[in-house]
C-alpha cells in the first residue's frame, strides 16, 4: 500500500494534487475577522460624519449668503427710490398759515422735497415727500400736494413745513399706513439704521462762495449737491453724492 502511494503521481509528500493540475493545494474559503469588520464600520462612520459636516457647513453658508443678499437688496431699493425721486425734484410751494411756503427744506437728519409719484405708490401726482430717521427706521411720509388734503382730514394729519414740525410728531404714527385712497401714507424704507446724515452744497444766501452746509432752510434756491451717509447695524453704504436738478 505504501509502495502504491509512492508510485502514484497524485501523491507527493502526503499532499493530494489534482490530476492534470499544477500541483497547488486547494485554497480554503475564509470570512472577515471581527477586527476587520470593526475597522470597516469605523471608516464608514468617519465618511458619514465628514459628509454630514460638509452639508451643515454648506447650509449655514447658504443661509448667510441669503441673509446678506436680503440686507443688500433692502439698501439698494432704498437708495434707488431716493435717487429716483430726488432726480425728479420739482420746485413747489404749499399753503401754510395763510401763505405759500417753499416745500424744499433740509436738515442734518431729515429732508423734504416735492416729486411726482406713479400710481404704484398712492395716487399719481405731485407729492410732498419727507424722509427722516425715526428710532432705527428710515421712514418716508408723503402728502399729495393738494390744498384740501394738506389741510388735514379725519385720518390724515395736516402738513406742517419740516422746519415748523418736531421730528417726534410724525413718529407717533404707524410706520406702514395708507390713507385717503393713497393720497397720504408712510412707508418703511429701511430698518436697523444707526446713521442717516445729510449735507447740502451750494450758494447759500449771503455766502461769497459755494460750500457744504448741514442745513438748507429758508433759501431762495435749491442746493447743487446733496450728500447722504447711510449706515445700518449690519453694514455701511458708500457715501452718496447726488446732483439735484437745475431749477434756475
Secondary structure by P-SEA (a helix, b strand, c coil): caaaaaaccccccccccccccccccbbbbbcccaaaaaaaaaaaaaaaaaaaaaaaaaaaaaaaaaaaaaaaaaaaaaaaaaaaaaaacccccccccccccccccccccbbbbbbbbccccccccccbbbbbbccccbbbbbbcccccccccccccccccccccccccccccccccccccccccccccccccccbbbbbbbcccccccbbbbbcccccccccccbbbbbbbcccccccbbbbbccccc
